Amino acid sequence: MENIKDYQQYLRGYDYTGKTPVIIDFYATWCGPCQALAPMLKRLAEQYEGRVKVLKVHLIAS
């Protein structure tokens, strides 16, 4: 599972072809539901490694 702080760099020139499913978790450290979902997403990433890509994007309030 990748933990991404600056997702903009990943979007430049990105052309998703649909070969591998992607789950993107936009989360914040202060968000209770986000924290509750985190262990489930981690298990999912481990269980489906190589078949599903799981990305976590940390939302930082500006």
C-alpha positions in Angstrom: 0.0 0.0 0.0 1.4 3.4 -1.0 1.0 6.4 1.3 1.0 9.5 -0.8 1.2 13.1 0.5 1.4 14.9 -2.9 -0.8 13.2 -5.3 -0.5 15.9 -8.0 2.8 14.4 -9.2 1.1 11.1 -9.8 -1.5 12.7 -12.0 0.8 14.3 -14.5 0.8 12.3 -17.7 -1.2 9.5 -16.0 -3.2 7.5 -18.4 -5.0 4.7 -16.6 -5.7 1.8 -18.9 -7.9 -0.2 -16.6 -5.6 -3.2 -16.4 -5.4 -3.2 -12.6 -8.2 -2.0 -10.3 -7.2 0.9 -8.0 -8.7 1.9 -4.7 -7.8 5.4 -3.6 -8.3 6.3 0.1 -8.4 10.0 0.7 -7.9 10.3 4.5 -7.1 12.7 7.3 -5.4 11.9 10.6 -8.2 13.7 12.5 -11.0 11.8 10.8 -12.4 9.0 13.0 -14.1 7.1 10.1 -10.9 7.3 8.1 -9.0 5.7 11.0 -11.6 3.0 11.4 -11.4 2.1 7.8 -7.5 2.0 7.7 -7.0 -1.6 9.0 -9.5 -3.0 6.6 -7.8 -1.3 3.6 -4.4 -2.5 4.8 -5.7 -6.1 4.9 -7.3 -5.7 1.5 -4.0 -4.4 0.0 -2.1 -7.3 1.5 -4.7 -10.0 0.5 -4.9 -8.7 -3.1 -1.3 -7.6 -3.6 -0.4 -7.6 -7.3 -4.1 -7.8 -8.3 -5.5 -4.5 -6.8 -3.5 -1.4 -6.2 -4.4 0.5 -3.0 -3.3 4.1 -2.6 -3.7 6.3 0.5 -3.8 10.1 0.0 -3.3 12.1 3.1 -5.5 15.3 3.0 -3.8 18.1 4.8 -5.9 21.2 5.7 -4.4 24.4 4.4 
